[in-house]
Amino acid sequence: MKDKYRYGIIGTGIPWKEDNATGFGMANPHCTGYKKTGRTNLVSIADVRADHAELFLKRHDEAAVVYSDYHEMLATENLDIVSICTWPHLHAEMAIAACEAGVPAIHCEKPMGITWGECKRIKAAADASGSTLIFNHQRRYLEPFQTAKRLLEEGAIGTLERMEAHCGDMSDWGTHWLDMMFFFNNENPAAWVIGQLDSREELRTFGVWTEGQAVCHFRFNNGVRAMLVTGFEASIGAAIRLTGSEGVMEILWDSPWLRLRNGHQAGWQEFPSEEGIHSFVGIDRACADLIRALDEPGYRPLLTVDHAIQHTEVIFSLFESSRRRGRVDLPLNTEDSALKAMVDAGDIGPGHHA
Ligand SMILES: NC(=O)c1ccc[n+]([C@@H]2O[C@H](COP(=O)([O-])OP(=O)(O)OC[C@H]3O[C@@H](n4cnc5c(N)ncnc54)[C@H](O)[C@@H]3O)[C@@H](O)[C@H]2O)c1
C-alpha cells in the first residue's frame, strides 16, 4: 500500500459536445475520479494528438509528462495505475502492453475489443501478469442497479427467472446491459446464445461497425433466460426487466429509474434515484474500487476482466449465431467478429435489403 499511486492515461480526448471533441473524452471523468480519491498523482499522459494532450493538462490543471508513444510511457514511468481511454480497436494492444509492462492496476474503457480472439488474448495477458484489469462498466456502482440487486437478493421478486433488455446496439450499449444481466445473475456463466441481426445501413460507433437491429436470446447455466433486443425500432417498454417467481422489477430510461411489482402491495412501487442510470459518479466509484484492489491484495473489484469476458462472449456469439444460422453453444470457439466478417465479405450490409 502506498500513500500516493503513480497514475497515467492513454488517450485524453475532449469532453462530449465541446469544440473539436472527437468523442466523449472519457479520460476526463477517469482523471477526475482518481483525483477525488486523493490517492494518485497524475504523472504522465500519452496521446497521438499533442493538442488534445495540452488541452487536457490545462483543463485539469496538471503538469504531467506528455508522450506521443504510449509504449514509451509504459516503459519509462513505472505506473501503478493506467487508464486506457481510446477507441475500441486500440483496447487490446494497449491493455496487453500495459499488462506486459507490469502495470498492477489497469482501467480500460469498454467494450473489451473488436474481435473475440483479441478479447481472449487480453484476459490471458492479465492472467499472466497478475494485473488487476477492469473494464469501465461503471453502471454496476449506480444506485438504481445496486438497489435492484439488493431487492433481488432480499427476495422481492422471488427467484430470478428471466431478464429482458433493450438498447441501441450489441457492442457499444449492449456491453453495459449484458454486463448488468450477469451482475444481477451473480456472474453465472452463459450456456448458449441464439439470435439474428440486421445490418442494412452502415452504422459505426467509435469506428466499430454496429448492427442496426438484433435479437439475442441466451440461457445462463443456472437456468435463467435472457433476451437483449437492440435498435431504435425495438422496445421492451423499459431498459431492463427482471422477472422472478413472485414479481417484476424494471430499470427505466427516466425517473424514477427503478420500479417493482409483487404480491405484497398493489401497483408499482417506485425507488426514485437522484443518480439515475447515466451518472459519471459510477466512474468515481470504479476508480476508488481499483485503488482498493491496490491497497488490499486479493480484493477483487466489481469490474474485473473475468466479469467483462463473460458478457463479451455473448456479444460475439450473437454475431456468430447469425453467421451460422443456428444456436451457439459456449465456449465460443471462433477468433474473429462474425459481424465484421460478414460485412467484409459482402454477405450483409447496405444493398442487401432493398
Ligand atoms: N463507459 C462509458 O459510459 C463510456 C461512454 C462513452 C464512451 N466510452 C468508451 O470510451 C472509449 C473512448 O472514447 P472517447 O469518446 O473518450 O474517445 P475520444 O475520441 O474522446 O478520445 C480518444 C483519445 O484517444 C487519442 N488516441 C487515439 N489514438 C491513440 C494512440 N494510438 N495513442 C494514444 N492516444 C490515442 C485521441 O487522440 C483522443 O484524444 C471508447 O471505447 C468508448 O466506447 C465509454
Ligand as a Chemical Component Dictionary entry (heavy atoms), coordinates in Angstrom:
data_LIG
# 
_chem_comp.id                   LIG 
_chem_comp.type                 NON-POLYMER 
_chem_comp.pdbx_formal_charge   0 
_chem_comp.three_letter_code    LIG 
# 
loop_
_chem_comp_atom.comp_id 
_chem_comp_atom.atom_id 
_chem_comp_atom.alt_atom_id 
_chem_comp_atom.type_symbol 
_chem_comp_atom.charge 
_chem_comp_atom.model_Cartn_x 
_chem_comp_atom.model_Cartn_y 
_chem_comp_atom.model_Cartn_z 
_chem_comp_atom.pdbx_ordinal 
LIG N1  N1  N 0  -18.169 3.922  -20.013 1  
LIG C1  C1  C 0  -18.943 4.758  -20.675 2  
LIG O1  O1  O 0  -20.034 5.097  -20.234 3  
LIG C2  C2  C 0  -18.462 5.327  -21.980 4  
LIG C3  C3  C 0  -19.094 6.449  -22.555 5  
LIG C4  C4  C 0  -18.587 6.929  -23.792 6  
LIG C5  C5  C 0  -17.502 6.309  -24.393 7  
LIG N2  N2  N 1  -16.945 5.188  -23.802 8  
LIG C6  C6  C 0  -15.811 4.476  -24.418 9  
LIG O2  O2  O 0  -14.619 5.215  -24.187 10 
LIG C7  C7  C 0  -13.662 4.911  -25.201 11 
LIG C8  C8  C 0  -13.012 6.215  -25.644 12 
LIG O3  O3  O 0  -13.995 7.017  -26.242 13 
LIG P1  P1  P 0  -13.911 8.617  -26.127 14 
LIG O4  O4  O 0  -15.268 9.085  -26.517 15 
LIG O5  O5  O -1 -13.375 9.005  -24.802 16 
LIG O6  O6  O 0  -12.854 8.955  -27.288 17 
LIG P2  P2  P 0  -12.259 10.407 -27.665 18 
LIG O7  O7  O 0  -12.239 10.455 -29.150 19 
LIG O8  O8  O 0  -12.961 11.484 -26.927 20 
LIG O9  O9  O 0  -10.764 10.346 -27.107 21 
LIG C9  C9  C 0  -9.857  9.390  -27.585 22 
LIG C10 C10 C 0  -8.439  9.950  -27.450 23 
LIG O10 O10 O 0  -7.525  8.909  -27.804 24 
LIG C11 C11 C 0  -6.467  9.501  -28.546 25 
LIG N3  N3  N 0  -5.744  8.463  -29.280 26 
LIG C12 C12 C 0  -6.057  7.904  -30.488 27 
LIG N4  N4  N 0  -5.110  7.011  -30.850 28 
LIG C13 C13 C 0  -4.185  6.993  -29.854 29 
LIG C14 C14 C 0  -2.968  6.274  -29.644 30 
LIG N5  N5  N 0  -2.515  5.383  -30.522 31 
LIG N6  N6  N 0  -2.250  6.541  -28.502 32 
LIG C15 C15 C 0  -2.697  7.448  -27.607 33 
LIG N7  N7  N 0  -3.844  8.153  -27.756 34 
LIG C16 C16 C 0  -4.579  7.929  -28.855 35 
LIG C17 C17 C 0  -7.186  10.526 -29.404 36 
LIG O11 O11 O 0  -6.288  11.476 -29.948 37 
LIG C18 C18 C 0  -8.155  11.120 -28.394 38 
LIG O12 O12 O 0  -7.556  12.189 -27.690 39 
LIG C19 C19 C 0  -14.428 4.166  -26.302 40 
LIG O13 O13 O 0  -14.066 2.803  -26.286 41 
LIG C20 C20 C 0  -15.891 4.325  -25.934 42 
LIG O14 O14 O 0  -16.670 3.181  -26.241 43 
LIG C21 C21 C 0  -17.398 4.728  -22.611 44 
# 
loop_
_chem_comp_bond.comp_id 
_chem_comp_bond.atom_id_1 
_chem_comp_bond.atom_id_2 
_chem_comp_bond.value_order 
_chem_comp_bond.pdbx_ordinal 
LIG N1  C1  SING 1  
LIG C1  O1  DOUB 2  
LIG C1  C2  SING 3  
LIG C2  C3  SING 4  
LIG C2  C21 DOUB 5  
LIG C3  C4  DOUB 6  
LIG C4  C5  SING 7  
LIG C5  N2  DOUB 8  
LIG N2  C6  SING 9  
LIG N2  C21 SING 10 
LIG C6  O2  SING 11 
LIG C6  C20 SING 12 
LIG O2  C7  SING 13 
LIG C7  C8  SING 14 
LIG C7  C19 SING 15 
LIG C8  O3  SING 16 
LIG O3  P1  SING 17 
LIG P1  O4  DOUB 18 
LIG P1  O5  SING 19 
LIG P1  O6  SING 20 
LIG O6  P2  SING 21 
LIG P2  O7  DOUB 22 
LIG P2  O8  SING 23 
LIG P2  O9  SING 24 
LIG O9  C9  SING 25 
LIG C9  C10 SING 26 
LIG C10 O10 SING 27 
LIG C10 C18 SING 28 
LIG O10 C11 SING 29 
LIG C11 N3  SING 30 
LIG C11 C17 SING 31 
LIG N3  C12 SING 32 
LIG N3  C16 SING 33 
LIG C12 N4  DOUB 34 
LIG N4  C13 SING 35 
LIG C13 C14 SING 36 
LIG C13 C16 DOUB 37 
LIG C14 N5  SING 38 
LIG C14 N6  DOUB 39 
LIG N6  C15 SING 40 
LIG C15 N7  DOUB 41 
LIG N7  C16 SING 42 
LIG C17 O11 SING 43 
LIG C17 C18 SING 44 
LIG C18 O12 SING 45 
LIG C19 O13 SING 46 
LIG C19 C20 SING 47 
LIG C20 O14 SING 48 
# 
